[in-house]
Each structure stands twice: as C-alpha cells, then as structure tokens.
Amino acid sequence: MRGMTEGAMRDMDERKMVLEEGALCRAILAAMPGPLVVVGAADEILFANAAAESFFQASAKSLERMGLAAIIATDSPLHRVLEMARKVGASVNEYELEVGTPRTGGARTVDVQAAALPDMPGAVIVQFEPRSLAEKIDRQLSHASAARTISGLAAMLAHEIKNPLSGIRGAAQLMEPQLPEADRELAALIMDEADRIRTLVEEMEALGEERPRPYEPLNIHTVLDHVKKLAEAGFAAGIPIRELYDPSLPPVLGDRDRLIQAFMNLMKNASEAIRQTDKMGTIELTTAYRPGVRVAQPGGELLALPLEVSVRNTGRPVPEDVLPHIFEPFVSGKPGGRGLGLALVAKVVRDHGGVIECAREGEWTVFRIRLPIFEGAAN
C-alpha cells in the first residue's frame, strides 16, 4: 500500500465496504425461508432465492433470463402492486393473489409484500407467502355446515324419488311386450332413463349418508393394489399405471370398501382425463410418510396427518376456474360431468379424518390425500 494517498486508501476502503455489504445482503435474502425476488425497473428479475426457485420450478439463472412476464401472467394484480410500491416508495401488501403461469406450475394463491428499494430506483423486493395447507383445510371446514345441509337434502330427495321411479320403470317394463314394434323402442328409452336417474339418485344418497361405519387398521397399499387391478381390467385398460410407494407406511384406520370407492373415482377421473387428449398419458399412484404435516382442529388441538397418498395423471388438466371448487357438489371439470364423484371422494376422506386437495404441478394434475395413521401402530 506504500505510495497510495490517504484519499485513495479511503476510497478503496469504502468500495470494499460496499462489496461486503452487498454480499451480506444477498446472503440474507438467499437465507429467507419464503419465496423472494428482486425486480428491476423494467420488470427484469435481478435476484431470486432458493425458495423462489422451488416455488416457480426454475433456477435463479433461468428466472433472471425469463423476466417477470414469463412467470407471472400479464393480467395478474401483482403488476399493479409493484407499480404502487414504486409510486409510494414504501411497502405494499396484498392478500390472496393468484400468481403463476402453466410454465411455472399453474396459478397458486399467495399473500404478497412488495417494497421499493431506495438505493435502486424502480427496483422492488417482492416476498411471496404461499397460502398454507391449514388455510385450505379451514376453507373446507368453513363449508362443512353447508355440505351437511346439501347432504341432508340429497338424502331426502333420494328417498322421495326412488320409489316413484321404480314404479315408472316397472310400468314401462310391463308395457314393452304388449306394444307395437315401433313403440317398444320408446319403452326401452323410458327404462334406460329411469336407470340413469336411479344411478344419479344413488350417488346423491351416498353423499347424504351419515351413519357410522366400523373402521379397522388397513394397509393402504392393499387398497391401492385392488383399485389398480380393477382399473387395469376395465376403464383404465391400456394406460400405464406406475406405483411409487413408501413400503414402510404404518396402517390407517378406515373402511376398506369406502376407500376403494374413493380411489376408484380418482382413478376413473384420471383415465378419463387422459383419454380426452391426443397423446398417451400416465397415471401414478404414490405414497409417502410426512411426519411434519399437522392441522389445527376446532378447540386448538393439532391433528397429525402424516400419511400421504397421491393420484397423479398427465391428461387433460382441470380448468383453472374450476380448480378451487372441484370438490363441491355439482361442480365438474368434465364435459357432461355431474360433479358428484369428487364430492363423494371428499366426503369419504373427511369421514376418515383426512383432507384432500387438487393441484396442477407442471404437466401433472395431482389429487393429494392426507390421512391420520392408526394410533395403535406406534404401540
């Protein structure tokens, strides 16, 4: 350092301090547990931490190369939030925003906090807070009373409709042999429609069923294996079905027949979604043990839901506007669908003390069920 002036040494110390502060800031941002990005004045991405890489399913380098427009839809309210943060020069919060594109795994609901960076004109630091599983469950629980009302109405309607319907079908069946040949087709049509309505009524009746059933410890894999065999021999014939199982799963306390019914509905939906596309898709059955998943129950008690079962497919995706309501009665993402199959699945899962969610993950549509384990398994 001999020969340097005092002013030059001071300048070098200041530059070194700035570099050290910049490295420290990047380290702090990188260590933040939630998804976080720094957006420049032209909506270019200047920085993305590891959580943002996972959230948007792309590396930091890819995100910086793509820019904000590639990962957030142009009509997203997030852009308005960024402009407001730049305008007021302070922090702006927005709740329950839909962000994302099909390229980054589809839209997800998040809370957003955006703050302008005073030392970087036009730059904004954006932190995303994904809505938690518990909040999704709370939303399901908030509709429980309405669901029970619908269930009661379904049971009442089923009882009142089935009796006269049987009479109509029986009358048509008795009349058919006595009718002229040209009219027999009409009698057959009446019987077919009566059978179709009866099937619909029985599905509604299943939604309204509230009687307790005997539960027993079950290996969930024996349930899935049975469903897979039935699917391969029938509606899913020719579609590849892969198994990705955790062989060490503890048993679940449940009703074998109702669980088979629920997973059959999910497999049938998956096969129909695949057959609606021009390419051959795949169904995956996965199981895993997630000990950290706990859900708050009414009264503050935490319920552990460590057993995870997923039915995934690469078929026609569920429409974005249907996705938040997919388990509600009479809501369907299929052309001509009645919207009772998934409502019944949700009821079976709820009766077993579990939760179910549907999500888009890249090319996959995922139905993920989380269940409690049989308490005696730990004894």
C-alpha positions in Angstrom: 0.0 0.0 0.0 3.1 2.2 0.1 2.7 5.2 -2.3 -1.0 5.4 -2.0 -2.5 8.7 -0.9 -4.8 8.8 2.1 -7.8 9.7 -0.1 -7.1 6.7 -2.4 -6.9 4.4 0.6 -10.2 5.8 1.9 -11.9 5.3 -1.4 -10.7 1.7 -1.6 -12.0 1.0 2.0 -15.4 2.4 1.0 -15.6 0.3 -2.1 -14.6 -2.8 -0.1 -17.3 -2.0 2.5 -19.9 -1.6 -0.2 -19.0 -5.0 -1.7 -19.1 -6.6 1.7 -22.5 -5.1 2.5 -23.8 -6.3 -0.9 -22.6 -9.8 -0.3 -24.1 -9.7 3.2 -27.5 -8.5 1.8 -27.5 -11.3 -0.9 -26.7 -13.9 1.8 -29.6 -12.6 4.0 -32.0 -12.6 1.1 -30.9 -16.1 0.0 -31.5 -17.4 3.5 -35.1 -16.2 3.7 -37.4 -19.2 4.1 -40.1 -17.9 1.8 -40.0 -17.2 -2.0 -38.4 -13.8 -2.6 -37.3 -12.0 -5.8 -35.9 -8.6 -6.6 -37.5 -7.0 -9.6 -35.8 -4.2 -11.6 -37.4 -1.1 -13.1 -38.1 -2.9 -16.4 -39.6 -5.9 -14.6 -36.4 -7.9 -15.0 -35.6 -10.3 -12.2 -32.3 -9.3 -10.6 -32.3 -11.9 -7.8 -34.2 -15.0 -6.7 -33.6 -17.0 -3.6 -33.7 -20.8 -3.3 -37.3 -20.8 -2.1 -38.3 -18.8 -5.2 -36.5 -21.4 -7.4 -38.6 -24.1 -5.8 -41.9 -22.1 -5.9 -41.5 -21.2 -9.6 -39.9 -24.5 -10.5 -36.9 -22.8 -12.2 -33.3 -22.0 -11.3 -32.4 -18.5 -10.4 -30.4 -18.1 -13.6 -33.5 -19.2 -15.6 -35.7 -16.8 -13.7 -33.3 -13.9 -14.3 -33.2 -14.8 -18.0 -37.0 -15.1 -18.4 -38.1 -11.9 -16.5 -41.2 -11.4 -14.6 -43.6 -11.6 -17.5 -42.7 -15.2 -18.1 -43.6 -16.3 -14.6 -46.5 -14.0 -13.7 -49.4 -13.6 -16.0 -49.7 -10.1 -17.5 -53.2 -9.7 -16.2 -52.2 -10.6 -12.6 -52.9 -7.9 -9.9 -49.2 -8.4 -8.9 -48.1 -5.9 -11.5 -50.4 -3.3 -10.0 -48.9 -4.0 -6.6 -45.4 -3.4 -8.0 -46.3 -0.2 -9.6 -47.9 1.0 -6.4 -44.8 0.1 -4.4 -42.7 2.1 -6.9 -45.1 5.0 -6.8 -45.4 5.4 -3.0 -41.8 4.3 -2.3 -42.9 2.1 0.6 -44.1 -1.4 1.4 -47.4 -2.6 -0.1 -49.3 -5.7 1.0 -51.8 -7.6 -1.0 -53.6 -10.8 0.1 -54.9 -13.9 -1.7 -53.4 -13.1 -5.2 -53.3 -15.7 -7.9 -49.8 -15.9 -9.3 -48.0 -18.1 -11.8 -48.4 -19.5 -15.3 -48.7 -23.0 -16.7 -44.9 -22.8 -17.4 -44.2 -22.5 -13.7 -46.8 -24.9 -12.3 -50.0 -23.0 -12.7 -51.7 -20.4 -10.6 -51.4 -20.5 -6.8 -52.8 -18.4 -4.1 -50.3 -16.3 -2.2 -50.0 -13.2 0.0 -47.6 -10.7 -1.4 -45.5 -8.0 0.3 -43.7 -5.6 -2.1 -41.3 -2.8 -1.0 -39.4 -0.3 -3.1 -35.6 -0.3 -2.7 -34.5 3.4 -2.1 -30.9 2.8 -3.3 -32.1 1.2 -6.6 -34.6 3.4 -8.5 -37.5 1.4 -9.8 -36.4 -1.8 -8.1 -38.8 -3.7 -5.8 -38.3 -6.6 -3.5 -41.2 -9.0 -3.5 -41.9 -11.7 -1.0 -44.5 -14.4 -1.6 -46.3 -16.2 1.2 -48.0 -19.3 -0.1 -51.3 -20.0 1.4 -50.8 -22.9 3.8 -52.4 -26.3 3.8 -54.1 -25.4 7.1 -55.8 -22.4 5.4 -57.0 -24.7 2.6 -58.4 -27.0 5.3 -60.0 -24.1 7.1 -61.8 -23.2 3.9 -63.0 -26.8 3.5 -64.2 -26.8 7.2 -66.0 -23.5 6.7 -68.2 -25.2 4.1 -68.9 -28.2 6.3 -72.2 -26.9 7.6 -73.4 -26.1 4.0 -72.2 -29.5 2.9 -74.2 -31.2 5.6 -77.3 -29.3 4.5 -76.7 -30.4 0.9 -76.2 -34.0 2.2 -79.5 -33.9 4.1 -81.3 -32.6 1.1 -79.7 -35.2 -1.1 -80.8 -38.0 1.2 -84.4 -36.7 1.4 -84.6 -36.3 -2.4 -83.2 -39.8 -3.0 -85.8 -41.3 -0.7 -88.7 -39.4 -2.3 -87.5 -40.1 -5.9 -86.5 -43.7 -5.8 -90.0 -45.1 -5.0 -92.0 -43.5 -7.9 -89.0 -44.0 -10.2 -89.2 -47.8 -9.6 -92.9 -47.7 -10.4 -92.3 -45.8 -13.7 -89.6 -48.3 -14.8 -91.8 -51.3 -13.8 -94.7 -50.0 -15.8 -92.6 -49.5 -18.9 -91.1 -53.0 -18.5 -94.6 -54.5 -18.3 -95.9 -52.5 -21.3 -93.0 -53.2 -23.6 -94.0 -56.8 -24.7 -97.6 -55.6 -25.5 -96.6 -52.6 -27.6 -96.2 -52.5 -31.4 -92.6 -52.9 -32.6 -92.3 -49.2 -33.4 -93.2 -48.2 -29.8 -91.0 -50.7 -27.9 -88.0 -48.5 -28.5 -89.8 -45.8 -26.5 -90.4 -48.1 -23.6 -86.8 -49.2 -23.7 -85.8 -45.5 -23.6 -88.0 -44.9 -20.6 -86.3 -47.8 -18.8 -82.8 -46.6 -19.7 -83.5 -43.1 -18.5 -85.1 -44.4 -15.3 -81.9 -46.5 -14.7 -79.7 -43.4 -15.3 -81.7 -41.3 -12.9 -81.6 -44.0 -10.3 -77.8 -44.1 -10.6 -77.7 -40.4 -10.1 -80.0 -40.6 -7.1 -77.9 -43.3 -5.5 -74.8 -41.1 -5.8 -76.7 -38.3 -4.1 -77.8 -40.7 -1.5 -74.2 -41.7 -0.8 -73.4 -38.0 -0.2 -76.1 -37.8 2.4 -75.1 -41.0 4.3 -74.0 -40.2 7.8 -74.4 -43.5 9.7 -71.2 -44.6 11.5 -69.3 -47.5 9.9 -66.9 -50.0 11.6 -63.3 -49.0 10.9 -60.3 -51.3 11.1 -56.5 -51.0 10.6 -55.7 -51.2 6.9 -52.6 -51.3 4.8 -53.3 -48.5 2.3 -51.2 -50.3 -0.3 -53.6 -53.3 -0.4 -56.4 -50.9 -1.1 -54.4 -49.2 -3.9 -53.4 -52.6 -5.4 -57.0 -53.7 -5.5 -58.1 -50.5 -7.2 -55.2 -50.7 -9.7 -56.2 -54.3 -10.7 -59.8 -53.2 -11.2 -58.8 -50.2 -13.2 -56.4 -52.1 -15.5 -59.1 -54.7 -16.2 -61.7 -52.0 -17.0 -61.8 -48.3 -17.6 -58.0 -47.7 -17.5 -57.1 -50.6 -19.8 -54.0 -49.7 -21.9 -53.0 -46.7 -19.7 -49.6 -47.1 -17.9 -50.1 -47.0 -14.2 -46.9 -46.5 -12.1 -46.5 -47.2 -8.4 -44.2 -45.1 -6.3 -44.8 -46.5 -2.8 -43.1 -46.0 0.5 -43.1 -49.6 1.8 -42.7 -48.6 5.4 -46.1 -46.8 5.8 -48.0 -47.6 9.0 -51.6 -48.7 8.8 -54.6 -46.3 8.5 -57.8 -46.8 10.4 -60.5 -47.0 7.8 -63.4 -48.6 5.9 -61.9 -50.7 3.1 -64.9 -50.6 0.8 -65.3 -46.8 1.0 -61.6 -46.2 0.5 -61.7 -48.4 -2.6 -64.7 -46.5 -3.8 -62.9 -43.1 -3.3 -59.7 -44.2 -5.1 -61.7 -45.8 -7.9 -63.4 -42.5 -8.5 -60.0 -40.7 -8.6 -58.5 -43.3 -10.9 -61.6 -43.2 -13.2 -61.3 -39.4 -13.4 -57.5 -39.7 -14.2 -58.2 -42.2 -17.0 -61.0 -40.1 -18.5 -58.7 -37.0 -18.4 -56.0 -39.0 -20.3 -58.4 -40.3 -22.9 -59.5 -36.7 -23.6 -56.1 -35.9 -25.0 -54.4 -36.9 -28.3 -51.4 -38.5 -26.5 -51.0 -41.4 -24.2 -50.7 -40.2 -20.7 -49.6 -41.8 -17.4 -51.2 -42.4 -14.0 -49.0 -42.5 -10.9 -50.0 -43.8 -7.5 -47.6 -42.5 -4.9 -47.5 -42.9 -1.1 -45.2 -41.1 1.4 -44.8 -40.5 5.1 -44.8 -36.8 6.0 -44.4 -36.5 9.8 -44.4 -32.7 9.8 -48.0 -32.3 8.5 -50.3 -31.2 11.3 -53.7 -29.5 11.1 -55.3 -27.4 13.8 -58.7 -28.8 14.8 -61.6 -26.9 16.4 -60.6 -26.3 20.1 -56.9 -25.8 19.2 -55.9 -29.5 19.1 -53.3 -30.4 16.5 -54.1 -33.5 14.4 -51.2 -35.2 12.6 -51.9 -36.2 9.0 -48.6 -37.9 8.1 -49.9 -40.5 5.6 -49.9 -39.0 2.1 -51.4 -40.7 -1.0 -51.4 -39.1 -4.4 -53.2 -40.0 -7.7 -51.4 -38.1 -10.5 -52.1 -38.0 -14.2 -50.8 -36.3 -17.3 -54.2 -36.0 -19.0 -56.4 -33.0 -19.7 -56.0 -30.6 -16.8 -58.7 -29.3 -14.6 -59.8 -25.8 -15.8 -58.3 -23.1 -13.6 -61.7 -21.6 -12.8 -63.0 -25.0 -11.6 -59.9 -25.9 -9.5 -60.9 -24.0 -6.3 -64.4 -25.6 -6.3 -63.6 -29.1 -7.6 -64.8 -31.0 -4.5 -68.1 -29.1 -4.2 -71.3 -31.0 -5.3 -72.4 -30.5 -8.9 -69.1 -28.9 -9.9 -67.3 -30.7 -12.7 -64.3 -30.1 -15.0 -65.5 -32.8 -17.4 -67.9 -32.1 -20.3 -71.3 -33.6 -19.2 -70.0 -34.4 -15.7 -72.4 -34.5 -12.8 -70.0 -33.2 -10.2 -70.8 -35.8 -7.6 -67.8 -38.2 -7.9 -65.2 -35.9 -6.4 -67.7 -34.6 -3.8 -68.1 -38.2 -2.7 -64.4 -38.7 -2.6 -64.0 -35.6 -0.4 -66.7 -36.9 2.0 -65.0 -40.3 2.3 -61.7 -38.6 3.1 -63.3 -36.2 5.6 -65.1 -39.1 7.3 -61.7 -40.7 7.7 -60.3 -37.6 9.4 -58.2 -36.6 6.4 -58.1 -33.8 3.9 -57.8 -33.8 0.1 -56.5 -31.2 -2.3 -56.2 -30.9 -6.1 -53.2 -29.0 -7.7 -51.6 -28.5 -11.1 -47.8 -29.3 -11.0 -46.4 -28.8 -14.4 -48.0 -31.3 -16.8 -49.4 -33.3 -13.9 -52.8 -33.0 -12.2 -52.4 -34.2 -8.7 -55.1 -35.3 -6.2 -53.3 -35.5 -2.8 -54.9 -37.1 0.2 -53.5 -36.8 3.7 -54.7 -39.2 6.4 -54.1 -39.9 10.1 -52.4 -43.2 10.9 -53.8 -45.9 13.2 -52.8 -44.8 16.7 -52.2 -48.4 17.7 -49.4 -48.6 15.1 -47.0 -46.8 17.4 -47.7 -49.2 20.4 
